[in-house]
Amino acid sequence: MQTVHGFIKRHQLIKNNSTIVVGVSGGPDSLALLHFLWNHRTHFGINVIAAHVDHMLRGEQSHDDYLAVAAFCDALGILLEAEKIDVNSYKKKEKLSTQVAARNARYAFFEDVMKKHHADYLALAHHGDDQVETMIMNQVRGSVGFGQAGIPFKRPFSEGMIIRPFLSITKDEIEHYCKEEKILPRYDESNESDSYTRNRFRKYVLPFLKKENPNVHLRMQTQSELLMADQQWLIKEAEEKLSDLLISKSRETVILAVEKFIHVPFPLQRRMITLILNYLYGQNAQDLSYVHIQQVLDLLNNKHPSGELFLPKGIYISRSYSCCSFSVHMLKEDHFSYEKELHIPGQCETPIGTIQVSLEEKLPTIKDEKSFFVCNYEDLTLPIIVRTRVPGDRMTLKGSPGSKKLKAIFIDQKVDKELRDVWPVVVDGNNNILWLPKLKLSSFAQTSQNTAKYVVFTFCNLNQ
């Protein structure tokens, strides 16, 4: 384990007189890390505490993992903090994948343990093979920013730092250490399943890379550290530039000055967009990829002065001449279904913007067809209702024969799935669909001066 000692010293991962919480699953990696730090507690001048989470995902096996960790800690005299968390219930409540829900719950518990014991560090057992897998996976997935650099050896967490002392060694070295120290780890059978992307990289890609270069983990770790340093400097530059380009900023909306932005060097442009999206996405920032960043850059650098873009997880981006607004829609459960009467004149608030309606004697000049809808007052059956879509909704489109399903319209217009459930549908008293704001006009649309009264609908985005 001299390599680990050198890695800790080179990166100054551990300070004397500190308390370290070690995340322990019961597998070989985490037990080896716990054992290593405990054995060298005097050398490093540290206090070691173990933290274990039973995710309740594998029935009795999960409980057996806990018993094994408890027995291991008891034998060495290590303080153990453990907790059961019903990850399945948590993921349903928060609408997360199993892996993301388990990670969020686990890290929240680790943070609680750190605060309870005033710990300086959370030590995790990611190793060199994990680093190789992560960096290759992220490259294939098209990750941007820090994602390209893989797993950091140290980063801020809670009131201290996360450290990963084993990034300098391989899985085989850890297994050898367990054998030498007579450590009997638990094994999770799901780690062998091809259902998970990481497992496929571990089983089929990593062996090929190791055959080409047995020290590929060291080469990748060096690459990670170089990329991390470059990225930190570029992000700092991007943050300074971005502060000069922001017109306004709230928790849910960021408005950017387009003219200034397009004169910023391209590498900083990409990182500025990443900063904005990371801010709005919060914990969902891992869903970002190169494709998303490029879509935003194309919108901002386009010669056409206006346009809009829908990104996953409810991010809406709208460019209008000199400004570009980025907004996150709060898609809470109570937003998923609504039905509101729209009085003439009057207005109606929806999760994606405001619909206003007025009665006019003259046909108005339409500047933006997507944001306006005009029809003959005599053609309408009151009341006017603004609602969410319902199964079977069809719309007769202006200038087209027959009708079309709303689902097909949403797909054609590339509206994100989450936004489809909250998108306003304007209907009359007979449930005829009059208008899909920003998307399509119905056959009720009036464009000629041949009636006494016109009903004029206007849609304003959240930021207008």
Beta strands, then each sheet from edge to edge (+ up, - down):
strand 1: 18-23
strand 2: 46-54
strand 3: 79-84
strand 4: 121-123
strand 5: 154-157
strand 6: 160-163
strand 7: 246-249
strand 8: 253-257
strand 9: 306-311
strand 10: 315-320
strand 11: 323-328
strand 12: 339-342
strand 13: 346-350
strand 14: 353-360
strand 15: 372-376
strand 16: 384-387
strand 17: 394-395
strand 18: 404-405
strand 19: 425-427
strand 20: 433-436
strand 21: 440-441
strand 22: 454-461
sheet 1: 3+ 2+ 1+ 4+ 6+ 5-
sheet 2: 7+ 8- 11+ 10- 9+
sheet 3: 12+ 16- 19+ 20- 21+
sheet 4: 13+ 14- 22+ 15-
sheet 5: 17+ 18-
end
